[in-house]
Amino acid sequence: MVSWGKIGLFAGGVLFGTAGLKILGSKDAKRVYTGVTAAVLRAKECVMETVTNIRENCDDIVTDAKQFNEERKLEDEAAIIEDADDIIPDSSADDE
């Protein structure tokens, strides 16, 4: 036999669920949903602006790093040429 307690819990659940659906579908609830959605969209816009700024900064950093490496490579090549000039005498001076 089914106890009255279980039937009461079931009926209470159905009643609460029905009332919950009515509340969730009300105009006031829709205003709340609209407000929350608007806040989320504003937050998304703020986050996207921050992401864009970070990307631009990263692009600048990568560009600067590439330029730095190119300058360093040229300096290293110039140092190698200077070292080679010190080791190998200029043969054109002997021809004079």
LUMKOL-797717 format. One line per field, with one value per atom (N, C-alpha, C, CB): x, y, z; residue number from 1; chain. Coordinates in steps of 0.05 Angstrom, whole numbers. Glycine has a CB too. Layout:
BEGIN
c1	(X, ...)
c2	(Y, ...)
c3	(Z, ...)
seq	(NUM, ...)
mol	(A, ...)
***
This chain:
BEGIN
c1	(17, 0, 17, -19, 9, 24, 17, 18, 38, 33, 24, 58, 9, -1, 22, -22, 43, 66, 79, 87, 81, 93, 75, 99, 49, 29, 30, 0, 33, 34, 59, 34, 82, 107, 104, 130, 92, 89, 71, 77, 49, 30, 43, 4, 59, 73, 93, 87, 107, 126, 113, 141, 91, 76, 67, 52, 55, 46, 69, 32, 91, 114, 125, 136, 126, 136, 118, 138, 92, 73, 75, 44, 77, 79, 106, 78, 127, 153, 153, 174, 139, 137, 121, 123, 100, 85, 103, 60, 118, 136, 157, 148, 169, 191, 180, 204, 155, 143, 130, 123, 132, 118, 133, 115, 120, 132, 155, 111, 152, 174, 199, 164, 194, 217, 231, 208, 215, 226, 243, 204, 234, 250, 277, 235, 276, 301, 319, 294, 308, 324, 337, 307, 321, 330, 353, 308, 350, 371, 396, 361, 394, 417, 431, 409, 415, 426, 441, 404, 429, 442, 469, 423, 469, 494, 515, 489, 507, 526, 537, 512, 520, 529, 549, 505, 544, 562, 589, 550, 588, 612, 628, 606, 613, 626, 640, 606, 627, 640, 665, 620, 664, 688, 711, 681, 704, 724, 736, 712, 719, 729, 748, 706, 742, 759, 787, 747, 786, 811, 827, 805, 813, 827, 839, 807, 825, 836, 861, 815, 860, 884, 907, 877, 902, 923, 935, 913, 918, 928, 945, 905, 937, 952, 979, 937, 979, 1005, 1023, 999, 1011, 1027, 1039, 1010, 1023, 1034, 1057, 1011, 1054, 1076, 1101, 1067, 1097, 1120, 1134, 1111, 1119, 1131, 1146, 1109, 1135, 1148, 1174, 1129, 1173, 1197, 1218, 1190, 1209, 1228, 1242, 1214, 1227, 1239, 1259, 1217, 1252, 1271, 1296, 1257, 1292, 1314, 1333, 1305, 1321, 1338, 1352, 1320, 1340, 1352, 1376, 1332, 1372, 1394, 1417, 1384, 1410, 1431, 1446, 1419, 1432, 1445, 1464, 1424, 1456, 1474, 1498, 1459, 1494, 1517, 1536, 1507, 1525, 1542, 1558, 1525, 1545, 1559, 1581, 1539, 1575, 1595, 1619, 1584, 1614, 1635, 1652, 1624, 1639, 1654, 1672, 1634, 1662, 1678, 1701, 1660, 1697, 1719, 1740, 1708, 1731, 1750, 1766, 1735, 1752, 1765, 1786, 1745, 1780, 1799, 1824, 1785, 1820, 1843, 1860, 1833, 1848, 1864, 1877, 1845, 1862, 1872, 1882, 1850, 1907, 1916, 1905, 1947, 1902, 1892, 1912, 1885, 1906, 1925, 1929, 1916, 1910, 1913, 1935, 1887, 1941, 1963, 1990, 1962, 1993, 2018, 2023, 2019, 2003, 2006, 2016, 1979, 2015, 2023, 2052, 2010)
c2	(-24, 0, 25, 0, 45, 70, 88, 85, 99, 116, 144, 118, 157, 184, 204, 192, 198, 216, 219, 206, 195, 196, 210, 167, 205, 218, 248, 207, 256, 285, 298, 288, 284, 294, 297, 276, 277, 278, 301, 251, 305, 326, 353, 324, 355, 380, 387, 378, 366, 370, 380, 345, 368, 376, 405, 357, 411, 438, 458, 440, 452, 470, 473, 459, 452, 453, 470, 425, 467, 483, 512, 473, 518, 546, 557, 548, 541, 550, 557, 528, 541, 547, 573, 524, 578, 602, 626, 602, 623, 645, 650, 639, 629, 633, 645, 606, 641, 652, 679, 632, 690, 716, 739, 720, 762, 786, 796, 808, 794, 803, 785, 801, 760, 742, 748, 712, 754, 761, 787, 764, 806, 830, 824, 851, 806, 797, 784, 778, 766, 752, 772, 732, 792, 813, 828, 831, 836, 851, 835, 859, 810, 792, 788, 765, 784, 780, 806, 773, 829, 854, 858, 878, 850, 852, 833, 846, 809, 790, 801, 763, 813, 824, 847, 834, 864, 885, 874, 904, 853, 841, 828, 819, 816, 804, 825, 789, 848, 870, 880, 894, 882, 891, 870, 895, 845, 824, 824, 797, 827, 827, 851, 828, 875, 898, 892, 923, 879, 872, 852, 860, 832, 812, 825, 790, 844, 858, 874, 877, 888, 903, 884, 918, 861, 842, 832, 819, 825, 816, 836, 808, 862, 883, 886, 910, 884, 886, 862, 887, 839, 815, 818, 790, 828, 833, 852, 843, 874, 894, 881, 918, 865, 852, 833, 836, 817, 799, 814, 781, 836, 852, 864, 875, 875, 886, 864, 899, 840, 819, 810, 795, 808, 801, 822, 798, 848, 869, 868, 897, 863, 861, 838, 856, 815, 792, 798, 767, 812, 819, 838, 832, 858, 877, 862, 899, 844, 828, 811, 811, 799, 782, 799, 769, 823, 840, 849, 865, 854, 861, 838, 870, 813, 790, 785, 765, 789, 786, 807, 788, 831, 852, 846, 880, 835, 827, 805, 819, 786, 764, 775, 743, 794, 805, 821, 824, 835, 850, 830, 867, 808, 788, 776, 766, 771, 760, 779, 752, 805, 825, 826, 853, 822, 822, 798, 823, 775, 751, 750, 726, 757, 756, 783, 745, 787, 813, 820, 814, 846, 856, 851, 887, 835, 828, 851, 802, 869, 891, 910, 906, 911, 929, 919, 931, 892, 881, 888, 851, 892, 897, 924, 893, 942, 970, 973, 988)
c3	(0, 0, 0, 24, -14, -16, 8, -43, 20, 43, 35, 61, 53, 47, 46, 68, 60, 60, 33, 81, 19, -8, -27, -17, -25, -42, -37, -38, -12, -5, -17, 25, -15, -26, -57, -19, -70, -99, -106, -109, -93, -99, -93, -82, -72, -66, -87, -39, -97, -119, -144, -124, -151, -175, -172, -180, -149, -143, -144, -116, -132, -132, -160, -113, -175, -203, -220, -215, -217, -233, -225, -228, -200, -191, -201, -160, -200, -210, -239, -205, -255, -284, -288, -299, -272, -274, -267, -256, -246, -237, -258, -210, -268, -288, -314, -294, -320, -345, -341, -355, -318, -313, -325, -283, -327, -339, -321, -342, -295, -277, -281, -248, -284, -289, -315, -288, -336, -362, -360, -383, -343, -339, -326, -322, -307, -293, -313, -270, -330, -350, -369, -366, -377, -396, -383, -404, -358, -344, -341, -316, -334, -331, -358, -319, -379, -406, -415, -426, -410, -417, -402, -411, -376, -361, -372, -331, -380, -391, -418, -396, -434, -460, -455, -476, -435, -428, -419, -406, -403, -393, -416, -372, -435, -458, -474, -475, -478, -493, -479, -496, -453, -438, -441, -408, -439, -441, -469, -435, -489, -517, -522, -537, -510, -513, -500, -500, -477, -463, -480, -435, -491, -508, -532, -517, -544, -567, -560, -579, -537, -528, -523, -502, -510, -505, -531, -487, -550, -576, -589, -594, -589, -601, -588, -601, -561, -546, -553, -516, -555, -562, -590, -560, -609, -636, -635, -654, -620, -617, -605, -600, -585, -572, -591, -547, -606, -625, -647, -638, -657, -677, -666, -687, -642, -630, -625, -603, -617, -612, -638, -599, -659, -685, -694, -707, -691, -698, -680, -695, -655, -636, -645, -607, -652, -660, -686, -664, -705, -730, -725, -749, -708, -701, -688, -683, -670, -656, -676, -634, -695, -715, -731, -733, -739, -755, -738, -764, -713, -695, -693, -667, -690, -688, -713, -681, -736, -762, -765, -785, -756, -758, -740, -750, -716, -698, -710, -671, -723, -736, -757, -747, -773, -795, -783, -812, -761, -748, -738, -725, -725, -716, -739, -700, -761, -784, -795, -806, -796, -805, -787, -806, -761, -743, -748, -714, -755, -758, -786, -755, -807, -834, -842, -854, -848, -857, -884, -857, -888, -914, -936, -912, -955, -976, -996, -991, -998, -1017, -1008, -1020, -982, -972, -981, -941, -985, -994, -1023, -990, -1039, -1068, -1074, -1081, -1055, -1060, -1059, -1042)
seq	(1, 1, 1, 1, 2, 2, 2, 2, 3, 3, 3, 3, 4, 4, 4, 4, 5, 5, 5, 5, 6, 6, 6, 6, 7, 7, 7, 7, 8, 8, 8, 8, 9, 9, 9, 9, 10, 10, 10, 10, 11, 11, 11, 11, 12, 12, 12, 12, 13, 13, 13, 13, 14, 14, 14, 14, 15, 15, 15, 15, 16, 16, 16, 16, 17, 17, 17, 17, 18, 18, 18, 18, 19, 19, 19, 19, 20, 20, 20, 20, 21, 21, 21, 21, 22, 22, 22, 22, 23, 23, 23, 23, 24, 24, 24, 24, 25, 25, 25, 25, 26, 26, 26, 26, 27, 27, 27, 27, 28, 28, 28, 28, 29, 29, 29, 29, 30, 30, 30, 30, 31, 31, 31, 31, 32, 32, 32, 32, 33, 33, 33, 33, 34, 34, 34, 34, 35, 35, 35, 35, 36, 36, 36, 36, 37, 37, 37, 37, 38, 38, 38, 38, 39, 39, 39, 39, 40, 40, 40, 40, 41, 41, 41, 41, 42, 42, 42, 42, 43, 43, 43, 43, 44, 44, 44, 44, 45, 45, 45, 45, 46, 46, 46, 46, 47, 47, 47, 47, 48, 48, 48, 48, 49, 49, 49, 49, 50, 50, 50, 50, 51, 51, 51, 51, 52, 52, 52, 52, 53, 53, 53, 53, 54, 54, 54, 54, 55, 55, 55, 55, 56, 56, 56, 56, 57, 57, 57, 57, 58, 58, 58, 58, 59, 59, 59, 59, 60, 60, 60, 60, 61, 61, 61, 61, 62, 62, 62, 62, 63, 63, 63, 63, 64, 64, 64, 64, 65, 65, 65, 65, 66, 66, 66, 66, 67, 67, 67, 67, 68, 68, 68, 68, 69, 69, 69, 69, 70, 70, 70, 70, 71, 71, 71, 71, 72, 72, 72, 72, 73, 73, 73, 73, 74, 74, 74, 74, 75, 75, 75, 75, 76, 76, 76, 76, 77, 77, 77, 77, 78, 78, 78, 78, 79, 79, 79, 79, 80, 80, 80, 80, 81, 81, 81, 81, 82, 82, 82, 82, 83, 83, 83, 83, 84, 84, 84, 84, 85, 85, 85, 85, 86, 86, 86, 86, 87, 87, 87, 87, 88, 88, 88, 88, 89, 89, 89, 89, 90, 90, 90, 90, 91, 91, 91, 91, 92, 92, 92, 92, 93, 93, 93, 93, 94, 94, 94, 94, 95, 95, 95, 95, 96, 96, 96, 96)
mol	(A, A, A, A, A, A, A, A, A, A, A, A, A, A, A, A, A, A, A, A, A, A, A, A, A, A, A, A, A, A, A, A, A, A, A, A, A, A, A, A, A, A, A, A, A, A, A, A, A, A, A, A, A, A, A, A, A, A, A, A, A, A, A, A, A, A, A, A, A, A, A, A, A, A, A, A, A, A, A, A, A, A, A, A, A, A, A, A, A, A, A, A, A, A, A, A, A, A, A, A, A, A, A, A, A, A, A, A, A, A, A, A, A, A, A, A, A, A, A, A, A, A, A, A, A, A, A, A, A, A, A, A, A, A, A, A, A, A, A, A, A, A, A, A, A, A, A, A, A, A, A, A, A, A, A, A, A, A, A, A, A, A, A, A, A, A, A, A, A, A, A, A, A, A, A, A, A, A, A, A, A, A, A, A, A, A, A, A, A, A, A, A, A, A, A, A, A, A, A, A, A, A, A, A, A, A, A, A, A, A, A, A, A, A, A, A, A, A, A, A, A, A, A, A, A, A, A, A, A, A, A, A, A, A, A, A, A, A, A, A, A, A, A, A, A, A, A, A, A, A, A, A, A, A, A, A, A, A, A, A, A, A, A, A, A, A, A, A, A, A, A, A, A, A, A, A, A, A, A, A, A, A, A, A, A, A, A, A, A, A, A, A, A, A, A, A, A, A, A, A, A, A, A, A, A, A, A, A, A, A, A, A, A, A, A, A, A, A, A, A, A, A, A, A, A, A, A, A, A, A, A, A, A, A, A, A, A, A, A, A, A, A, A, A, A, A, A, A, A, A, A, A, A, A, A, A, A, A, A, A, A, A, A, A, A, A, A, A, A, A, A, A, A, A, A, A, A, A, A, A, A, A, A, A)
***
